[in-house]
Amino acid sequence: MRAYDGVKVLDFTQVLAGPICTQMFSLLGADVVKIEAPRKGDQLRSTLTDPEMAAKLLSPAFLTANLGKRSLAIDLKSEAGRKVIYKLLEDADVVVENFSPGVAKKLGIDYDSLKKRKPDLVYCSISGYGQEGPRSNDKAYDSAIQAASGLFTLNGHEETGPTRIGIMVIDMFTGVNAAFAVASALHRRLATGEGQYLDVAMYDSAMLLAASQMADFMVRGNIPPLLGNHSPTRQPTSGCFETKDGQVLLATITSVQNEAVLKAAGLAHLLDDPLYATLEARIENFDSGFELLSKAMKTKSTDEWLQIMNKAGIAVQSIRTLHESTVDPQLAYRGIMVDAGKLHGFDQALKLVGVPFIANADGPLQQAEPPQKVGQHTAEVLAELGCSKAEINEFVAINGG
């Protein structure tokens, strides 16, 4: 049995934060019915990709956030569409939506409206800045939230200034936060029998990502400088170093680790120099210490340093490409990449990121149903609701599927 076998989720989300949230449940056994706009579907289906993939409405970004779901194409502005939603609600446990604040109410599928029909419903709204407040109606995408939250100013180099984080970190983290919120509400419902409304904001999630730096500012008024690839510890033995044939990242925190790096790099004599003899001295003389270690690191290859530093008990890694990370034997051992089968229009079977943890009762998830075409499961879902063949055909003719 998987954690959410028997749980039904109505998924009104698109792009990344919402779909990542609901995918956590689909991969752990829940029946997630993804409600999509007729024919065009989730806007992510045709974005962040090339024209060929966009034409198929199956962009890579869409694929990785919609495993294991069933697609139902519905015009939510139509009376027929709302009737289907209300019927689906009868045995649903969770609703997740990421419309702009106020849109769900206009469509008649907001929490207050649905709670009357399903009192124990867990309902999660995901938005940029929250459902209410002075900025609740501001438009939000990942990079905009990075800018608004101050994350931009925590990333970059002094020479080039602040820069955005290169991945959709706010979207992905918000999705995981939302999944945790829903899981918490379902746990609470087991004890109380009550449903709950959850208001999850990307802005709040960004603040949690920056909580350590935020605390430093709130307590000491300290604004961290742009460090590039240097460590915030300001230790010359921690950071990114060029080797004879590439780069490695050394991560040290304690004085013992500092000293181990210098010894492994053939610089043990520096520990007798007052400029580098103590942790405090090494931090104070960061520039000269980093320069000396950088010069030493260029004398050997990346593989040599990996062996030397690992033997010395130092956290060390080469700077890898995505390809290099995906062929790591550890990743295969963990089983985090799932087999999503072969989709129509693709030459090879899909291998995508699944659940990022292993539950001992289940083991790693090996397979997952791939995302399908817009409305591919419309007839199937309507049949489960007891609709006649004629009703299904009429509905599909209007909405697609």
N, C-alpha and C positions, 0 to 999 in steps of 0.2 A: 504493500500500500504506500502510495506517495502522500505527502503532507496535506495536499488539498484535493485529493480524490473526493468527488461528491459535491464540491463547491462550484457554483456557477457565477461567472463574472460577465456583466454586460460592459463592453469596452467601447466608449464613445471618444477615444483619444486618437490623436495623430501626431506626426513628426516623431520625437524621440522620448521625452520625459514620460509621457503617459504610456506609450507602447512598451517601454522598458519595464515599467511598473507591472502592467498586466501580463507581460511575458514571464516574469518571475513566477506568476501563479499558473500559467499554462504549462510551463516546464515542470512544475511540481504537482501536476495532476488535475488542475481545475479545468472545467469546460469554459473557455473564454470565447464569447461570441463577439466578434469585432464588427461594430456597426459602421458602415462606410457609405459615403455619398455615392449614388448610382453612377456606374461606369468609370468615373475618374478616381474614386476612392481616396484614401489617405494621401495628402499632398506630398508626403515623403516618397511615395511610389515613383514619382517622376522628377525628383530633385537630387542634388548631390551626386550626379552620375552623367554618363554620356548620352547622346540622343538615342542610341540603339536600346540601351537599358530603360531609358525613360519611356520609350514607345511601348515597351513590354509592361510598364507599370510595376516593375519589380527591381527597383534600385537596390544596390548592395546594402545601403543604410536601412532601407525598409526591411530587407530580409533578416537582418540581424536583430530586429526589435519585434518581430511578429511570428516567431516560431510557435507551432502548436495551436494556433488559433483558428476559428472558423469565421469566414467572412460572410456577412449578411448585408446586402445592398438595400438601403432604405432611404426614401425621401422623408426626412424627419419633419418637413413642413406640411406634409400631407396627412389627412385624417387617417387614411389607411395605414400609413407608416407608424403613427402614434398608437393605433390599436394593436399593431404587432408588438411594439415595445411594451405596452401594458400587459399583454398576454405573456411575453417572455419574463416579465417581472415576477410573475406568480411563483416561480420556483428559483428565482435568482437570489443570491446572497450579497453580491457586491455590484455597485455601479461605479465606474471610474470615468471622469470626463475632464477634458482640458479646453473647453470652449472659452472664449473671452467672457469675463464676468458679466452676468445678465443674460447671456444667450440661452443657456439651458432653461431659464424661466420662461423666456419667450416661446421656446419650443414645447413647453409643458412637461419637461423631463428633469426639472430641478428637484432638489432634495425634498422640499416641503410638499410638492405635488406627488412625488413617488412614495413618500413615507405614508401618505394616507392609504395607499394601496398595499404597501408592504412595510408595516410598522418596525420590523426588526432589520431593516435594510442598512447595510454599511455603504455609505456614499462618500466618495472621495473626489474633490475638485482640485485640479492642478492648474496653476496659473503663474504668471510672471511675478506679480507683487502681492498676491492675495486677493480675496473676493471683495474686500472693502478697504477704505483708506484713501489718502490723497493721491496715491499713484496706482490705484487698482486698475485703472483703465489704460495705463501706458502699455504700448505694444512691447512684447518681449521675445527675444531669441537669445540663444546661449551667449553670443559675444556681447550683446547689449547688457545682459546681467553681469557679465565679467567686468564691464566698464562701470556700471552703476555701483557694484559692490566694493570696488577698490582692488579686485584681484589683478587688474591690469598693472597696477602700481607695485605689485609684489613680484612681478615676472618681467625679466628683461635685463639688459646690460646698461651700465652707466653711459657708455658711448652712444647707444642707439635709443635709449629711453624705454618706457613701458611697452609691453607687447602682450597680445592675447595668448592664452594657452592654446596649443595647437589641436586639441581634441575637444569634443563637445562635453566637457567635464561637468558643466552645470546641469545640462539635460540628463546625463547618465546618473549623476549623483542624486538629482531630484527624483528620478524614477525609482531608485533604490530606497530613498527616504519615504516616498509614497507607498511603496510595497510594505515597508516596515510599519507605517501608520495603519494600513489596511489590516495587516497581520495582527497588530495590537488590538484593533477594534473587533476583529473576529474572536480573538482570545477573550476579550471583555464580554462579548455577547454570550459566550459559553457559560459565563458565571451569572450574568444578569438577565439574559434573554432580550436585551435591548440593542437596537441598532445605534448608529452614530454618524454624525457628519464630520468630515475631515477636510480641512482647508490647508493645502500644501502649496507653498510658494517657492519658485526658483530663487528668488532674492534671499529668502531665509536659508535655503540650502547653501547658497554661496557664502553666507555669513558663517555657517558651521564649518565649511571648508577652510575658512580663514580664521577660525576661532583662536588659534594659538597666537597669531600675529595681532589679532584684535585685542586679546587680553593684554599683550605687551603695551599696546597703545593706550588702552583704557586705564591700566594700572600705572604706567610710567610715562605715558605720553610719547613713547618711542615710535618713530616712523622708520621701518626697516629700509635700508638702502637697496638699490638694485644690485644683485650679487651675480647675475649671470649664472655660470656653472660652479661658482664657489659655494661653500657650505655656510649656512647662517651661523655656525659655531665660530666662524672666522679663524679656524685652525688651518695652517698651511699644509697639513697632511690630509686634508679632506677637500675633494673637488675633482675636477676633470683634468686629466693630464695626457699630453701627447706621448706616444711611444715611438719606437723605431718604425712601426708600420700601421699605426692607428691611434686609438684613444682608449683609456680606461678611466673608470670612476672609482675613487677611493672614498670610503665613508668612515670617519673616525669621530669619536666623541670624548672618550676618556684619555687621560694623560698616558696610561699604559699603552693604549692603541696608538697614540701619537708616536711614542718611543719605538714601538714595534715597527712602524712604517719606516722611520729613519734608519733603524738597524737593518731592515730588509733591503733598503735602497742603498746600503753602503755608506750611510751618513751618520753612523753612530758617534763619530767624533763631535758632531754638533751638540750632543748632550752635555759636553764638557764646556761648551761656550756659553757664557752668561746670557747671550742674546736668545738662546734656544734651550736653555737647561730646564726651564719650568714651563708648565702649560700657559701661565700668564705671560711669560716672556715670548713664547712662540706666537701667541695671539697679537701681542704688541708689535712684534716684528714680522708680521704676516707677509708683507711684500717680499722681503729679502729671503725669508724661509721658503716661500712658495717658489721663488725663482731658482733656488738651489735644488729643491726637490724636482722641479720640472726638468732641469738640465740632466739630472740623474735618470729620470724616467725615460728620456729619449735614447738611452744607451741600449735598451733591450726591447724585444718585440712584445706585442700584446700578450701572446700566449705564455711567454716567459714570465711576465709580471703576474699573470693570473695564477700561475703555479707558485711563484715565490710568495705573493701576498696571501694566497689561500693557506699556504703552509704556516705563515706567520699569524694566522687567525684574524686577518683583516677582511672586512666586507669590501670586495672588489668585483667589478664587472666590466666587461668590454661594452662599448657603446654600440648596441646592435641595431640592425635594420629590422623591420617587421618580419621579413622572411626568416631571418636568423632566429627570431624569437619563436616563430611557429614550428620550427623543426627541432626545438630543444627537447631532448628525451624526457625531461621533467614534465613538460606540458602534456606529452603523450601519456605518461604515467598517471598524471592527475585525472585525465579523461574529461577535461573541461570543454574541449572542442567536441561538438556533437555532430553526428551524421544526420543531415537533414534530407538525404535522398537526392533524387534528380528531378529538377523542375522542368516543365515544358519550356523549350527555347534555350536550355543550357546544355552544353556539351558534356560537362562533368558533374559528378555528384557534389553536393554542397557540404562543406565542413565549416561550421560556424560556432561562435562562442555561445555556450549554454549557461547553466547555473554556476556561479563562481564559488562553489563550495561543495564539499562531499559530506553527505549525511550517512552515517554508518548503517542505518537501517535499510537504506536504498542502494548505497554505493554510488559511483558516478553515473550520471545520465548518459547513456550511450547513443540514443536516437531521439529525434524529434520530428514531428510533422512539419514540413516546410510551409512558409506562407504561400497562399494560393491566389488565384485571380480575384479581382473585385467581384463580390457576390457569388463566389463559387459554391458556397454552402446555403444560399438562400432557399432553394427548394427543399433541401434536407431539413433545415431549421423549421420552415413553415409546416412541413409534414409532421414534425414532432409536436407542433402546436395543434394538430388536428385539422388543418386546412385541407379542403378537397383538392383534387388534381386540377379542376377548373379554376379554383381560386388561386392556386399556386401559379398556374400558367399565366393568368391575368396579371398577377403581381410581378412576376419575372419579366413579362413583356414591357411593363412600365418602368421597373427599376433596374432591370438587367440581372444577370446571374446565370 
